[in-house]
Amino acid sequence: MEPKGDLQHLEFEIPARGIIGLRNNVLTATAGEAIMAHRFKAYEPWKGTIPGRLNGVLVSMEKGSTTAYSIDKLQDRGRFFVEPGVEVYEGQIMGEHIRDNDLVVNVVKGKALTNMRASGTDDNTRIATAVKFSLEEAMEYIQADEYIEITPKSMRLRKIYLTENERKINAKKFVNQ
């Protein structure tokens, strides 16, 4: 690190796989002021793993359309990547869990309809804005047991094994990755 006037000039060596997501973190830390350039130097031996995210994910347990009611009830479990009314399927990643384990949730559950209703209670749901990822942010976010699914209309995160039973059976494959 060497000062150049009011600026700091940093040079370091980092594996190419470590650059994924670094630009976003540097720009966030410097409030958009950083300028980052990189150049390939050489192939080198493996130097170990790069730490990933610390939290688990919220995974959909059913196929269907998300409801404001279910997202509102699950907001205390983490932050969501989907909004109400979006079509989802089993195994799709819905959000980030506040704890370090994955949690299977039902985001398509509707409110039980009864004749007894309090006036105006359906309008009181306050849902936090869904987190949206760029492709680079999604690549940084996923773990070894997850995929990014890209279609012309959307980009979704999902588990490799869609059903909970398949994920439990194959969990040992991803323990040390």
Residue pairs with C-beta under 8 A, 6 or more apart in sequence:
1 8
1 9
1 10
2 8
2 9
3 9
13 41
14 22
14 38
15 44
15 47
15 50
16 40
17 50
18 50
19 38
20 136
20 139
20 140
21 136
21 137
21 139
21 140
21 141
22 36
23 36
23 136
24 134
24 136
24 137
24 140
26 34
26 36
27 34
27 36
52 143
53 96
53 141
53 143
54 100
55 78
55 96
55 97
55 98
55 99
55 100
56 96
56 97
56 99
56 100
56 101
56 102
56 103
57 93
57 94
57 95
57 96
57 97
57 102
57 103
57 146
57 157
58 74
58 77
58 78
58 80
58 93
58 94
58 95
58 96
58 97
58 102
58 103
58 105
58 107
59 91
59 92
59 93
59 94
59 102
59 103
59 104
59 105
59 159
59 164
60 88
60 89
60 90
60 91
60 92
60 93
60 94
60 104
60 105
60 106
60 107
60 108
61 90
61 104
61 105
61 106
61 164
62 88
62 90
62 106
62 107
62 108
63 88
63 89
63 90
63 108
64 87
64 88
64 108
65 85
65 86
65 87
65 88
65 108
66 82
66 83
66 84
66 85
66 86
66 88
66 94
66 107
66 108
67 84
67 85
67 107
67 108
67 109
67 110
67 111
68 84
68 125
68 127
69 109
69 110
69 111
69 125
70 105
70 106
70 107
70 108
70 109
70 110
71 80
71 82
71 83
71 84
71 107
71 127
72 125
72 126
72 127
74 80
74 105
74 107
75 127
75 128
76 98
77 95
77 97
77 98
77 103
77 105
78 95
78 96
78 97
78 98
78 103
79 95
79 96
79 128
79 131
80 94
80 95
80 127
80 128
80 130
80 131
81 93
81 94
81 95
81 96
81 130
81 131
81 132
81 133
81 157
82 88
82 94
82 95
82 107
82 130
83 127
83 130
84 127
88 94
88 107
88 108
89 158
89 162
90 162
90 163
91 158
91 159
91 161
91 162
91 163
91 167
92 156
92 157
92 158
92 159
93 146
93 156
93 157
93 158
93 159
94 105
94 107
95 131
96 131
97 103
102 167
104 164
111 122
133 141
133 155
133 157
135 148
135 150
135 155
138 148
138 155
138 157
139 148
141 157
142 148
142 157
143 174
143 177
144 174
144 177
145 159
145 160
145 161
145 167
145 170
145 171
145 173
145 174
145 177
146 157
146 158
146 159
146 160
147 157
147 158
147 159
147 160
148 155
148 156
148 157
149 155
149 156
149 157
149 158
159 167
160 170
161 167
161 169
161 170
